Amino acid sequence: LLAGPTRYYPVDYASGESQLPVSELMLKEPLSQGETTTVTVVWPDTGQDTVVMDLQPATLAGMSNPFRLTDVPVVEG
């Protein structure tokens, strides 16, 4: 999550030897053009109404799918 010059990482928890984010870990079904989906991820409150969600290029088990979503509305859950 980008908020001004600061990058925030998702809230995580310990599971055995791993640190896992509080989110859906595997989105297996590809989306077709025009389709939408909802994904839950938990970050600290930055006090903004909209945020930029940014995933930098990284390799996890051979997968690398960087993206940037802008103007994401912040809602309380």
PQR file with spaces between the fields and no chain letter, atoms N, CA, C, O and H, PARSE charges and radii, in Angstrom:
ATOM       1  N    LEU     1       0.865   -1.158    0.000 -0.4000 1.5000
ATOM       2  CA   LEU     1       0.000    0.000    0.000 -0.0000 2.0000
ATOM       3  C    LEU     1       0.907    1.214    0.000  0.5500 1.7000
ATOM       4  O    LEU     1       1.815    1.310    0.826 -0.5500 1.4000
ATOM       5  N    LEU     2       0.676    2.135   -0.907 -0.4000 1.5000
ATOM       6  CA   LEU     2       1.456    3.359   -0.957 -0.0000 2.0000
ATOM       7  C    LEU     2       0.648    4.502   -0.383  0.5500 1.7000
ATOM       8  O    LEU     2      -0.509    4.708   -0.751 -0.5500 1.4000
ATOM       9  H    LEU     2      -0.061    2.057   -1.578  0.4000 1.0000
ATOM      10  N    ALA     3       1.263    5.243    0.522 -0.4000 1.5000
ATOM      11  CA   ALA     3       0.631    6.427    1.102 -0.0000 2.0000
ATOM      12  C    ALA     3       1.705    7.496    1.147  0.5500 1.7000
ATOM      13  O    ALA     3       2.544    7.509    2.047 -0.5500 1.4000
ATOM      14  H    ALA     3       2.202    5.076    0.821  0.4000 1.0000
ATOM      15  N    GLY     4       1.675    8.398    0.166 -0.4000 1.5000
ATOM      16  CA   GLY     4       2.744    9.386    0.053 -0.0000 2.0000
ATOM      17  C    GLY     4       4.061    8.661   -0.195  0.5500 1.7000
ATOM      18  O    GLY     4       4.123    7.789   -1.062 -0.5500 1.4000
ATOM      19  H    GLY     4       0.993    8.388   -0.565  0.4000 1.0000
ATOM      20  N    PRO     5       5.113    8.999    0.542 -0.5600 1.5000
ATOM      21  CA   PRO     5       6.408    8.353    0.316  0.2800 2.0000
ATOM      22  C    PRO     5       6.569    7.032    1.083  0.5500 1.7000
ATOM      23  O    PRO     5       7.645    6.434    1.053 -0.5500 1.4000
ATOM      24  N    THR     6       5.515    6.571    1.769 -0.4000 1.5000
ATOM      25  CA   THR     6       5.620    5.390    2.630 -0.0000 2.0000
ATOM      26  C    THR     6       4.954    4.180    1.996  0.5500 1.7000
ATOM      27  O    THR     6       3.864    4.281    1.434 -0.5500 1.4000
ATOM      28  H    THR     6       4.641    7.057    1.794  0.4000 1.0000
ATOM      29  N    ARG     7       5.620    3.033    2.092 -0.4000 1.5000
ATOM      30  CA   ARG     7       5.055    1.756    1.643 -0.0000 2.0000
ATOM      31  C    ARG     7       4.668    0.957    2.888  0.5500 1.7000
ATOM      32  O    ARG     7       5.497    0.724    3.768 -0.5500 1.4000
ATOM      33  H    ARG     7       6.506    2.951    2.549  0.4000 1.0000
ATOM      34  N    TYR     8       3.392    0.537    2.953 -0.4000 1.5000
ATOM      35  CA   TYR     8       2.908   -0.276    4.063 -0.0000 2.0000
ATOM      36  C    TYR     8       2.713   -1.700    3.582  0.5500 1.7000
ATOM      37  O    TYR     8       2.207   -1.926    2.483 -0.5500 1.4000
ATOM      38  H    TYR     8       2.719    0.726    2.238  0.4000 1.0000
ATOM      39  N    TYR     9       3.112   -2.657    4.397 -0.4000 1.5000
ATOM      40  CA   TYR     9       2.913   -4.057    4.072 -0.0000 2.0000
ATOM      41  C    TYR     9       1.640   -4.549    4.752  0.5500 1.7000
ATOM      42  O    TYR     9       1.251   -4.012    5.789 -0.5500 1.4000
ATOM      43  H    TYR     9       3.523   -2.474    5.290  0.4000 1.0000
ATOM      44  N    PRO    10       0.981   -5.569    4.182 -0.5600 1.5000
ATOM      45  CA   PRO    10      -0.261   -6.070    4.790  0.2800 2.0000
ATOM      46  C    PRO    10      -0.012   -6.593    6.200  0.5500 1.7000
ATOM      47  O    PRO    10       1.090   -7.018    6.545 -0.5500 1.4000
ATOM      48  N    VAL    11      -1.080   -6.548    7.009 -0.4000 1.5000
ATOM      49  CA   VAL    11      -1.026   -7.154    8.329 -0.0000 2.0000
ATOM      50  C    VAL    11      -0.754   -8.641    8.131  0.5500 1.7000
ATOM      51  O    VAL    11      -1.320   -9.266    7.234 -0.5500 1.4000
ATOM      52  H    VAL    11      -1.976   -6.202    6.730  0.4000 1.0000
ATOM      53  N    ASP    12       0.114   -9.208    8.969 -0.4000 1.5000
ATOM      54  CA   ASP    12       0.420  -10.630    8.820 -0.0000 2.0000
ATOM      55  C    ASP    12       0.343  -11.342   10.169  0.5500 1.7000
ATOM      56  O    ASP    12       0.168  -10.719   11.216 -0.5500 1.4000
ATOM      57  H    ASP    12       0.574   -8.701    9.698  0.4000 1.0000
ATOM      58  N    TYR    13       0.480  -12.660   10.107 -0.4000 1.5000
ATOM      59  CA   TYR    13       0.428  -13.478   11.318 -0.0000 2.0000
ATOM      60  C    TYR    13       1.377  -14.655   11.154  0.5500 1.7000
ATOM      61  O    TYR    13       1.716  -15.034   10.033 -0.5500 1.4000
ATOM      62  H    TYR    13       0.623  -13.166    9.256  0.4000 1.0000
ATOM      63  N    ALA    14       1.801  -15.227   12.260 -0.4000 1.5000
ATOM      64  CA   ALA    14       2.702  -16.378   12.235 -0.0000 2.0000
ATOM      65  C    ALA    14       1.897  -17.659   12.124  0.5500 1.7000
ATOM      66  O    ALA    14       0.909  -17.856   12.831 -0.5500 1.4000
ATOM      67  H    ALA    14       1.526  -14.919   13.171  0.4000 1.0000
ATOM      68  N    SER    15       2.337  -18.525   11.224 -0.4000 1.5000
ATOM      69  CA   SER    15       1.742  -19.849   11.070 -0.0000 2.0000
ATOM      70  C    SER    15       2.896  -20.839   10.957  0.5500 1.7000
ATOM      71  O    SER    15       3.469  -21.020    9.883 -0.5500 1.4000
ATOM      72  H    SER    15       3.140  -18.365   10.650  0.4000 1.0000
ATOM      73  N    GLY    16       3.224  -21.465   12.057 -0.4000 1.5000
ATOM      74  CA   GLY    16       4.393  -22.340   12.056 -0.0000 2.0000
ATOM      75  C    GLY    16       5.639  -21.510   11.850  0.5500 1.7000
ATOM      76  O    GLY    16       5.909  -20.588   12.619 -0.5500 1.4000
ATOM      77  H    GLY    16       2.759  -21.318   12.930  0.4000 1.0000
ATOM      78  N    GLU    17       6.397  -21.827   10.824 -0.4000 1.5000
ATOM      79  CA   GLU    17       7.627  -21.096   10.500 -0.0000 2.0000
ATOM      80  C    GLU    17       7.396  -19.952    9.523  0.5500 1.7000
ATOM      81  O    GLU    17       8.350  -19.260    9.169 -0.5500 1.4000
ATOM      82  H    GLU    17       6.177  -22.576   10.199  0.4000 1.0000
ATOM      83  N    SER    18       6.151  -19.727    9.071 -0.4000 1.5000
ATOM      84  CA   SER    18       5.863  -18.745    8.029 -0.0000 2.0000
ATOM      85  C    SER    18       5.150  -17.517    8.587  0.5500 1.7000
ATOM      86  O    SER    18       4.450  -17.599    9.596 -0.5500 1.4000
ATOM      87  H    SER    18       5.376  -20.290    9.359  0.4000 1.0000
ATOM      88  N    GLN    19       5.336  -16.379    7.919 -0.4000 1.5000
ATOM      89  CA   GLN    19       4.548  -15.175    8.148 -0.0000 2.0000
ATOM      90  C    GLN    19       3.601  -15.061    6.963  0.5500 1.7000
ATOM      91  O    GLN    19       4.052  -14.976    5.821 -0.5500 1.4000
ATOM      92  H    GLN    19       5.904  -16.312    7.099  0.4000 1.0000
ATOM      93  N    LEU    20       2.292  -15.057    7.215 -0.4000 1.5000
ATOM      94  CA   LEU    20       1.303  -15.029    6.147 -0.0000 2.0000
ATOM      95  C    LEU    20       0.466  -13.760    6.236  0.5500 1.7000
ATOM      96  O    LEU    20       0.110  -13.343    7.338 -0.5500 1.4000
ATOM      97  H    LEU    20       1.925  -15.126    8.143  0.4000 1.0000
ATOM      98  N    PRO    21       0.140  -13.129    5.098 -0.5600 1.5000
ATOM      99  CA   PRO    21      -0.691  -11.929    5.136  0.2800 2.0000
ATOM     100  C    PRO    21      -2.146  -12.269    5.435  0.5500 1.7000
ATOM     101  O    PRO    21      -2.614  -13.368    5.138 -0.5500 1.4000
ATOM     102  N    VAL    22      -2.852  -11.310    6.026 -0.4000 1.5000
ATOM     103  CA   VAL    22      -4.292  -11.461    6.261 -0.0000 2.0000
ATOM     104  C    VAL    22      -4.970  -11.091    4.940  0.5500 1.7000
ATOM     105  O    VAL    22      -5.352   -9.939    4.736 -0.5500 1.4000
ATOM     106  H    VAL    22      -2.471  -10.417    6.266  0.4000 1.0000
ATOM     107  N    SER    23      -5.115  -12.063    4.055 -0.4000 1.5000
ATOM     108  CA   SER    23      -5.689  -11.849    2.728 -0.0000 2.0000
ATOM     109  C    SER    23      -5.932  -13.199    2.059  0.5500 1.7000
ATOM     110  O    SER    23      -5.533  -14.244    2.571 -0.5500 1.4000
ATOM     111  H    SER    23      -4.805  -12.999    4.222  0.4000 1.0000
ATOM     112  N    GLU    24      -6.598  -13.154    0.900 -0.4000 1.5000
ATOM     113  CA   GLU    24      -6.674  -14.353    0.076 -0.0000 2.0000
ATOM     114  C    GLU    24      -5.274  -14.577   -0.488  0.5500 1.7000
ATOM     115  O    GLU    24      -4.656  -13.654   -1.019 -0.5500 1.4000
ATOM     116  H    GLU    24      -6.923  -12.304    0.484  0.4000 1.0000
ATOM     117  N    LEU    25      -4.781  -15.801   -0.369 -0.4000 1.5000
ATOM     118  CA   LEU    25      -3.419  -16.072   -0.823 -0.0000 2.0000
ATOM     119  C    LEU    25      -3.351  -16.521   -2.269  0.5500 1.7000
ATOM     120  O    LEU    25      -2.377  -16.230   -2.964 -0.5500 1.4000
ATOM     121  H    LEU    25      -5.283  -16.550    0.063  0.4000 1.0000
ATOM     122  N    MET    26      -4.363  -17.218   -2.726 -0.4000 1.5000
ATOM     123  CA   MET    26      -4.318  -17.768   -4.075 -0.0000 2.0000
ATOM     124  C    MET    26      -5.595  -17.408   -4.823  0.5500 1.7000
ATOM     125  O    MET    26      -6.681  -17.862   -4.463 -0.5500 1.4000
ATOM     126  H    MET    26      -5.154  -17.454   -2.161  0.4000 1.0000
ATOM     127  N    LEU    27      -5.465  -16.612   -5.841 -0.4000 1.5000
ATOM     128  CA   LEU    27      -6.577  -16.305   -6.735 -0.0000 2.0000
ATOM     129  C    LEU    27      -6.328  -17.104   -7.999  0.5500 1.7000
ATOM     130  O    LEU    27      -5.544  -16.692   -8.854 -0.5500 1.4000
ATOM     131  H    LEU    27      -4.582  -16.243   -6.134  0.4000 1.0000
ATOM     132  N    LYS    28      -6.985  -18.236   -8.122 -0.4000 1.5000
ATOM     133  CA   LYS    28      -6.652  -19.188   -9.175 -0.0000 2.0000
ATOM     134  C    LYS    28      -7.380  -18.956  -10.486  0.5500 1.7000
ATOM     135  O    LYS    28      -6.847  -19.272  -11.550 -0.5500 1.4000
ATOM     136  H    LYS    28      -7.622  -18.571   -7.427  0.4000 1.0000
ATOM     137  N    GLU    29      -8.581  -18.415  -10.431 -0.4000 1.5000
ATOM     138  CA   GLU    29      -9.366  -18.269  -11.648 -0.0000 2.0000
ATOM     139  C    GLU    29      -9.003  -16.976  -12.364  0.5500 1.7000
ATOM     140  O    GLU    29      -9.149  -15.898  -11.789 -0.5500 1.4000
ATOM     141  H    GLU    29      -9.014  -18.158   -9.567  0.4000 1.0000
ATOM     142  N    PRO    30      -8.532  -17.057  -13.607 -0.5600 1.5000
ATOM     143  CA   PRO    30      -8.238  -15.820  -14.345  0.2800 2.0000
ATOM     144  C    PRO    30      -9.527  -15.062  -14.656  0.5500 1.7000
ATOM     145  O    PRO    30     -10.585  -15.662  -14.846 -0.5500 1.4000
ATOM     146  N    LEU    31      -9.421  -13.753  -14.704 -0.4000 1.5000
ATOM     147  CA   LEU    31     -10.576  -12.919  -15.041 -0.0000 2.0000
ATOM     148  C    LEU    31     -10.569  -12.625  -16.530  0.5500 1.7000
ATOM     149  O    LEU    31      -9.520  -12.377  -17.125 -0.5500 1.4000
ATOM     150  H    LEU    31      -8.561  -13.266  -14.550  0.4000 1.0000
ATOM     151  N    SER    32     -11.738  -12.656  -17.114 -0.4000 1.5000
ATOM     152  CA   SER    32     -11.887  -12.252  -18.508 -0.0000 2.0000
ATOM     153  C    SER    32     -12.064  -10.740  -18.557  0.5500 1.7000
ATOM     154  O    SER    32     -12.376  -10.112  -17.546 -0.5500 1.4000
ATOM     155  H    SER    32     -12.590  -12.857  -16.631  0.4000 1.0000
ATOM     156  N    GLN    33     -11.866  -10.166  -19.725 -0.4000 1.5000
ATOM     157  CA   GLN    33     -12.038   -8.727  -19.880 -0.0000 2.0000
ATOM     158  C    GLN    33     -13.441   -8.318  -19.441  0.5500 1.7000
ATOM     159  O    GLN    33     -14.432   -8.921  -19.856 -0.5500 1.4000
ATOM     160  H    GLN    33     -11.613  -10.677  -20.547  0.4000 1.0000
ATOM     161  N    GLY    34     -13.515   -7.278  -18.591 -0.4000 1.5000
ATOM     162  CA   GLY    34     -14.790   -6.777  -18.110 -0.0000 2.0000
ATOM     163  C    GLY    34     -15.277   -7.437  -16.830  0.5500 1.7000
ATOM     164  O    GLY    34     -16.206   -6.929  -16.201 -0.5500 1.4000
ATOM     165  H    GLY    34     -12.711   -6.788  -18.255  0.4000 1.0000
ATOM     166  N    GLU    35     -14.680   -8.550  -16.426 -0.4000 1.5000
ATOM     167  CA   GLU    35     -15.068   -9.213  -15.182 -0.0000 2.0000
ATOM     168  C    GLU    35     -14.453   -8.489  -13.991  0.5500 1.7000
ATOM     169  O    GLU    35     -13.432   -7.814  -14.124 -0.5500 1.4000
ATOM     170  H    GLU    35     -13.926   -8.962  -16.937  0.4000 1.0000
ATOM     171  N    THR    36     -15.072   -8.631  -12.844 -0.4000 1.5000
ATOM     172  CA   THR    36     -14.534   -8.050  -11.608 -0.0000 2.0000
ATOM     173  C    THR    36     -14.474   -9.122  -10.529  0.5500 1.7000
ATOM     174  O    THR    36     -15.082  -10.184  -10.654 -0.5500 1.4000
ATOM     175  H    THR    36     -15.901   -9.179  -12.736  0.4000 1.0000
ATOM     176  N    THR    37     -13.737   -8.828   -9.480 -0.4000 1.5000
ATOM     177  CA   THR    37     -13.660   -9.708   -8.323 -0.0000 2.0000
ATOM     178  C    THR    37     -13.424   -8.852   -7.090  0.5500 1.7000
ATOM     179  O    THR    37     -13.070   -7.679   -7.202 -0.5500 1.4000
ATOM     180  H    THR    37     -13.242   -7.964   -9.378  0.4000 1.0000
ATOM     181  N    THR    38     -13.619   -9.431   -5.929 -0.4000 1.5000
ATOM     182  CA   THR    38     -13.347   -8.754   -4.667 -0.0000 2.0000
ATOM     183  C    THR    38     -12.251   -9.522   -3.944  0.5500 1.7000
ATOM     184  O    THR    38     -12.310  -10.745   -3.821 -0.5500 1.4000
ATOM     185  H    THR    38     -13.907  -10.385   -5.838  0.4000 1.0000
ATOM     186  N    VAL    39     -11.252   -8.790   -3.469 -0.4000 1.5000
ATOM     187  CA   VAL    39     -10.152   -9.384   -2.734 -0.0000 2.0000
ATOM     188  C    VAL    39     -10.004   -8.621   -1.420  0.5500 1.7000
ATOM     189  O    VAL    39      -9.983   -7.390   -1.410 -0.5500 1.4000
ATOM     190  H    VAL    39     -11.204   -7.796   -3.569  0.4000 1.0000
ATOM     191  N    THR    40      -9.904   -9.345   -0.329 -0.4000 1.5000
ATOM     192  CA   THR    40      -9.741   -8.717    0.979 -0.0000 2.0000
ATOM     193  C    THR    40      -8.269   -8.758    1.388  0.5500 1.7000
ATOM     194  O    THR    40      -7.630   -9.809    1.360 -0.5500 1.4000
ATOM     195  H    THR    40      -9.921  -10.345   -0.337  0.4000 1.0000
ATOM     196  N    VAL    41      -7.750   -7.595    1.766 -0.4000 1.5000
ATOM     197  CA   VAL    41      -6.400   -7.470    2.300 -0.0000 2.0000
ATOM     198  C    VAL    41      -6.479   -6.470    3.442  0.5500 1.7000
ATOM     199  O    VAL    41      -7.197   -5.475    3.340 -0.5500 1.4000
ATOM     200  H    VAL    41      -8.270   -6.741    1.789  0.4000 1.0000
ATOM     201  N    VAL    42      -5.753   -6.717    4.527 -0.4000 1.5000
ATOM     202  CA   VAL    42      -5.815   -5.846    5.694 -0.0000 2.0000
ATOM     203  C    VAL    42      -4.504   -5.093    5.853  0.5500 1.7000
ATOM     204  O    VAL    42      -3.435   -5.697    5.943 -0.5500 1.4000
ATOM     205  H    VAL    42      -5.170   -7.525    4.610  0.4000 1.0000
ATOM     206  N    TRP    43      -4.598   -3.754    5.888 -0.4000 1.5000
ATOM     207  CA   TRP    43      -3.450   -2.883    6.125 -0.0000 2.0000
ATOM     208  C    TRP    43      -3.752   -1.969    7.307  0.5500 1.7000
ATOM     209  O    TRP    43      -4.905   -1.818    7.709 -0.5500 1.4000
ATOM     210  H    TRP    43      -5.466   -3.263    5.815  0.4000 1.0000
ATOM     211  N    PRO    44      -2.699   -1.358    7.862 -0.5600 1.5000
ATOM     212  CA   PRO    44      -2.954   -0.322    8.879  0.2800 2.0000
ATOM     213  C    PRO    44      -3.713    0.849    8.253  0.5500 1.7000
ATOM     214  O    PRO    44      -3.597    1.098    7.053 -0.5500 1.4000
ATOM     215  N    ASP    45      -4.489    1.566    9.067 -0.4000 1.5000
ATOM     216  CA   ASP    45      -5.235    2.731    8.601 -0.0000 2.0000
ATOM     217  C    ASP    45      -4.261    3.876    8.344  0.5500 1.7000
ATOM     218  O    ASP    45      -3.537    4.294    9.248 -0.5500 1.4000
ATOM     219  H    ASP    45      -4.583    1.364   10.042  0.4000 1.0000
ATOM     220  N    THR    46      -4.242    4.381    7.112 -0.4000 1.5000
ATOM     221  CA   THR    46      -3.365    5.509    6.768 -0.0000 2.0000
ATOM     222  C    THR    46      -4.110    6.836    6.822  0.5500 1.7000
ATOM     223  O    THR    46      -3.509    7.890    6.616 -0.5500 1.4000
ATOM     224  H    THR    46      -4.830    4.041    6.378  0.4000 1.0000
ATOM     225  N    GLY    47      -5.419    6.798    7.100 -0.4000 1.5000
ATOM     226  CA   GLY    47      -6.206    8.016    7.199 -0.0000 2.0000
ATOM     227  C    GLY    47      -6.648    8.593    5.873  0.5500 1.7000
ATOM     228  O    GLY    47      -7.131    9.724    5.834 -0.5500 1.4000
ATOM     229  H    GLY    47      -5.907    5.941    7.268  0.4000 1.0000
ATOM     230  N    GLN    48      -6.499    7.853    4.780 -0.4000 1.5000
ATOM     231  CA   GLN    48      -6.877    8.327    3.456 -0.0000 2.0000
ATOM     232  C    GLN    48      -8.227    7.754    3.035  0.5500 1.7000
ATOM     233  O    GLN    48      -8.649    6.707    3.525 -0.5500 1.4000
ATOM     234  H    GLN    48      -6.106    6.934    4.811  0.4000 1.0000
ATOM     235  N    ASP    49      -8.903    8.460    2.115 -0.4000 1.5000
ATOM     236  CA   ASP    49     -10.163    7.966    1.559 -0.0000 2.0000
ATOM     237  C    ASP    49      -9.934    7.004    0.402  0.5500 1.7000
ATOM     238  O    ASP    49     -10.735    6.097    0.177 -0.5500 1.4000
ATOM     239  H    ASP    49      -8.560    9.311    1.717  0.4000 1.0000
ATOM     240  N    THR    50      -8.839    7.199   -0.335 -0.4000 1.5000
ATOM     241  CA   THR    50      -8.444    6.291   -1.411 -0.0000 2.0000
ATOM     242  C    THR    50      -6.945    6.034   -1.276  0.5500 1.7000
ATOM     243  O    THR    50      -6.208    6.858   -0.734 -0.5500 1.4000
ATOM     244  H    THR    50      -8.188    7.935   -0.153  0.4000 1.0000
ATOM     245  N    VAL    51      -6.508    4.885   -1.774 -0.4000 1.5000
ATOM     246  CA   VAL    51      -5.100    4.506   -1.670 -0.0000 2.0000
ATOM     247  C    VAL    51      -4.610    3.919   -2.990  0.5500 1.7000
ATOM     248  O    VAL    51      -5.393    3.672   -3.907 -0.5500 1.4000
ATOM     249  H    VAL    51      -7.106    4.215   -2.214  0.4000 1.0000
ATOM     250  N    VAL    52      -3.312    3.704   -3.065 -0.4000 1.5000
ATOM     251  CA   VAL    52      -2.686    3.014   -4.193 -0.0000 2.0000
ATOM     252  C    VAL    52      -2.211    1.656   -3.682  0.5500 1.7000
ATOM     253  O    VAL    52      -1.424    1.577   -2.739 -0.5500 1.4000
ATOM     254  H    VAL    52      -2.676    3.904   -2.319  0.4000 1.0000
ATOM     255  N    MET    53      -2.692    0.602   -4.308 -0.4000 1.5000
ATOM     256  CA   MET    53      -2.273   -0.758   -3.965 -0.0000 2.0000
ATOM     257  C    MET    53      -1.246   -1.184   -5.001  0.5500 1.7000
ATOM     258  O    MET    53      -1.535   -1.221   -6.197 -0.5500 1.4000
ATOM     259  H    MET    53      -3.331    0.666   -5.074  0.4000 1.0000
ATOM     260  N    ASP    54      -0.045   -1.506   -4.535 -0.4000 1.5000
ATOM     261  CA   ASP    54       1.074   -1.742   -5.430 -0.0000 2.0000
ATOM     262  C    ASP    54       1.779   -3.034   -5.051  0.5500 1.7000
ATOM     263  O    ASP    54       2.171   -3.206   -3.897 -0.5500 1.4000
ATOM     264  H    ASP    54       0.190   -1.476   -3.563  0.4000 1.0000
ATOM     265  N    LEU    55       1.944   -3.934   -5.994 -0.4000 1.5000
ATOM     266  CA   LEU    55       2.701   -5.159   -5.770 -0.0000 2.0000
ATOM     267  C    LEU    55       3.918   -5.121   -6.671  0.5500 1.7000
ATOM     268  O    LEU    55       3.801   -5.192   -7.895 -0.5500 1.4000
ATOM     269  H    LEU    55       1.625   -3.794   -6.932  0.4000 1.0000
ATOM     270  N    GLN    56       5.075   -5.011   -6.066 -0.4000 1.5000
ATOM     271  CA   GLN    56       6.325   -4.951   -6.807 -0.0000 2.0000
ATOM     272  C    GLN    56       6.655   -6.320   -7.388  0.5500 1.7000
ATOM     273  O    GLN    56       6.216   -7.343   -6.864 -0.5500 1.4000
ATOM     274  H    GLN    56       5.170   -4.954   -5.073  0.4000 1.0000
ATOM     275  N    PRO    57       7.432   -6.339   -8.476 -0.5600 1.5000
ATOM     276  CA   PRO    57       7.840   -7.631   -9.029  0.2800 2.0000
ATOM     277  C    PRO    57       8.564   -8.459   -7.968  0.5500 1.7000
ATOM     278  O    PRO    57       9.517   -7.990   -7.344 -0.5500 1.4000
ATOM     279  N    ALA    58       8.111   -9.667   -7.776 -0.4000 1.5000
ATOM     280  CA   ALA    58       8.727  -10.591   -6.818 -0.0000 2.0000
ATOM     281  C    ALA    58       8.460  -11.999   -7.301  0.5500 1.7000
ATOM     282  O    ALA    58       7.527  -12.240   -8.066 -0.5500 1.4000
ATOM     283  H    ALA    58       7.338  -10.047   -8.282  0.4000 1.0000
ATOM     284  N    THR    59       9.269  -12.908   -6.857 -0.4000 1.5000
ATOM     285  CA   THR    59       9.077  -14.292   -7.263 -0.0000 2.0000
ATOM     286  C    THR    59       8.734  -15.120   -6.045  0.5500 1.7000
ATOM     287  O    THR    59       9.515  -15.208   -5.098 -0.5500 1.4000
ATOM     288  H    THR    59      10.027  -12.712   -6.235  0.4000 1.0000
ATOM     289  N    LEU    60       7.561  -15.725   -6.074 -0.4000 1.5000
ATOM     290  CA   LEU    60       7.121  -16.634   -5.027 -0.0000 2.0000
ATOM     291  C    LEU    60       6.730  -17.935   -5.708  0.5500 1.7000
ATOM     292  O    LEU    60       5.733  -17.988   -6.427 -0.5500 1.4000
ATOM     293  H    LEU    60       6.926  -15.654   -6.843  0.4000 1.0000
ATOM     294  N    ALA    61       7.494  -18.957   -5.489 -0.4000 1.5000
ATOM     295  CA   ALA    61       7.248  -20.256   -6.129 -0.0000 2.0000
ATOM     296  C    ALA    61       7.165  -20.117   -7.646  0.5500 1.7000
ATOM     297  O    ALA    61       6.339  -20.759   -8.294 -0.5500 1.4000
ATOM     298  H    ALA    61       8.304  -18.913   -4.905  0.4000 1.0000
ATOM     299  N    GLY    62       8.044  -19.259   -8.213 -0.4000 1.5000
ATOM     300  CA   GLY    62       8.101  -19.109   -9.657 -0.0000 2.0000
ATOM     301  C    GLY    62       7.052  -18.195  -10.248  0.5500 1.7000
ATOM     302  O    GLY    62       6.952  -18.099  -11.472 -0.5500 1.4000
ATOM     303  H    GLY    62       8.716  -18.738   -7.686  0.4000 1.0000
ATOM     304  N    MET    63       6.250  -17.507   -9.413 -0.4000 1.5000
ATOM     305  CA   MET    63       5.200  -16.631   -9.925 -0.0000 2.0000
ATOM     306  C    MET    63       5.625  -15.184   -9.747  0.5500 1.7000
ATOM     307  O    MET    63       6.171  -14.817   -8.706 -0.5500 1.4000
ATOM     308  H    MET    63       6.330  -17.585   -8.419  0.4000 1.0000
ATOM     309  N    SER    64       5.379  -14.370  -10.749 -0.4000 1.5000
ATOM     310  CA   SER    64       5.663  -12.945  -10.648 -0.0000 2.0000
ATOM     311  C    SER    64       4.572  -12.195  -11.400  0.5500 1.7000
ATOM     312  O    SER    64       4.514  -12.240  -12.628 -0.5500 1.4000
ATOM     313  H    SER    64       4.935  -14.669  -11.594  0.4000 1.0000
ATOM     314  N    ASN    65       3.713  -11.509  -10.665 -0.4000 1.5000
ATOM     315  CA   ASN    65       2.588  -10.800  -11.265 -0.0000 2.0000
ATOM     316  C    ASN    65       2.467   -9.404  -10.667  0.5500 1.7000
ATOM     317  O    ASN    65       1.519   -9.136   -9.929 -0.5500 1.4000
ATOM     318  H    ASN    65       3.760  -11.472   -9.667  0.4000 1.0000
ATOM     319  N    PRO    66       3.408   -8.507  -10.968 -0.5600 1.5000
ATOM     320  CA   PRO    66       3.326   -7.160  -10.394  0.2800 2.0000
ATOM     321  C    PRO    66       2.130   -6.389  -10.942  0.5500 1.7000
ATOM     322  O    PRO    66       1.704   -6.601  -12.077 -0.5500 1.4000
ATOM     323  N    PHE    67       1.591   -5.481  -10.105 -0.4000 1.5000
ATOM     324  CA   PHE    67       0.486   -4.641  -10.556 -0.0000 2.0000
ATOM     325  C    PHE    67       0.418   -3.393   -9.694  0.5500 1.7000
ATOM     326  O    PHE    67       1.038   -3.328   -8.632 -0.5500 1.4000
ATOM     327  H    PHE    67       1.936   -5.309   -9.183  0.4000 1.0000
ATOM     328  N    ARG    68      -0.343   -2.397  -10.155 -0.4000 1.5000
ATOM     329  CA   ARG    68      -0.626   -1.188   -9.382 -0.0000 2.0000
ATOM     330  C    ARG    68      -2.070   -0.800   -9.646  0.5500 1.7000
ATOM     331  O    ARG    68      -2.476   -0.624  -10.795 -0.5500 1.4000
ATOM     332  H    ARG    68      -0.846   -2.449  -11.017  0.4000 1.0000
ATOM     333  N    LEU    69      -2.853   -0.664   -8.561 -0.4000 1.5000
ATOM     334  CA   LEU    69      -4.231   -0.207   -8.629 -0.0000 2.0000
ATOM     335  C    LEU    69      -4.298    1.157   -7.961  0.5500 1.7000
ATOM     336  O    LEU    69      -3.843    1.320   -6.829 -0.5500 1.4000
ATOM     337  H    LEU    69      -2.523   -0.807   -7.627  0.4000 1.0000
ATOM     338  N    THR    70      -4.861    2.130   -8.653 -0.4000 1.5000
ATOM     339  CA   THR    70      -4.924    3.486   -8.107 -0.0000 2.0000
ATOM     340  C    THR    70      -6.363    3.839   -7.736  0.5500 1.7000
ATOM     341  O    THR    70      -7.311    3.229   -8.232 -0.5500 1.4000
ATOM     342  H    THR    70      -5.231    1.997   -9.573  0.4000 1.0000
ATOM     343  N    ASP    71      -6.512    4.830   -6.859 -0.4000 1.5000
ATOM     344  CA   ASP    71      -7.824    5.311   -6.426 -0.0000 2.0000
ATOM     345  C    ASP    71      -8.700    4.208   -5.843  0.5500 1.7000
ATOM     346  O    ASP    71      -9.904    4.171   -6.096 -0.5500 1.4000
ATOM     347  H    ASP    71      -5.742    5.325   -6.456  0.4000 1.0000
ATOM     348  N    VAL    72      -8.101    3.310   -5.065 -0.4000 1.5000
ATOM     349  CA   VAL    72      -8.842    2.224   -4.412 -0.0000 2.0000
ATOM     350  C    VAL    72      -9.564    2.817   -3.205  0.5500 1.7000
ATOM     351  O    VAL    72      -8.904    3.372   -2.326 -0.5500 1.4000
ATOM     352  H    VAL    72      -7.123    3.340   -4.860  0.4000 1.0000
ATOM     353  N    PRO    73     -10.904    2.720   -3.126 -0.5600 1.5000
ATOM     354  CA   PRO    73     -11.624    3.293   -1.990  0.2800 2.0000
ATOM     355  C    PRO    73     -11.324    2.531   -0.704  0.5500 1.7000
ATOM     356  O    PRO    73     -11.221    1.304   -0.711 -0.5500 1.4000
ATOM     357  N    VAL    74     -11.186    3.261    0.396 -0.4000 1.5000
ATOM     358  CA   VAL    74     -10.950    2.666    1.711 -0.0000 2.0000
ATOM     359  C    VAL    74     -12.302    2.529    2.405  0.5500 1.7000
ATOM     360  O    VAL    74     -13.042    3.505    2.532 -0.5500 1.4000
ATOM     361  H    VAL    74     -11.270    4.257    0.401  0.4000 1.0000
ATOM     362  N    VAL    75     -12.619    1.314    2.853 -0.4000 1.5000
ATOM     363  CA   VAL    75     -13.871    1.075    3.563 -0.0000 2.0000
ATOM     364  C    VAL    75     -13.576    0.363    4.871  0.5500 1.7000
ATOM     365  O    VAL    75     -12.594   -0.371    4.984 -0.5500 1.4000
ATOM     366  H    VAL    75     -12.018    0.522    2.750  0.4000 1.0000
ATOM     367  N    GLU    76     -14.427    0.584    5.848 -0.4000 1.5000
ATOM     368  CA   GLU    76     -14.295   -0.126    7.123 -0.0000 2.0000
ATOM     369  C    GLU    76     -15.068   -1.417    7.031  0.5500 1.7000
ATOM     370  O    GLU    76     -16.193   -1.454    6.533 -0.5500 1.4000
ATOM     371  H    GLU    76     -15.224    1.180    5.756  0.4000 1.0000
ATOM     372  N    GLY    77     -14.448   -2.485    7.520 -0.4000 1.5000
ATOM     373  CA   GLY    77     -15.087   -3.795    7.417 -0.0000 2.0000
ATOM     374  C    GLY    77     -15.564   -4.323    8.720  0.5500 1.7000
ATOM     375  O    GLY    77     -16.122   -5.419    8.776 -0.5500 1.4000
ATOM     376  H    GLY    77     -13.534   -2.455    7.925  0.4000 1.0000
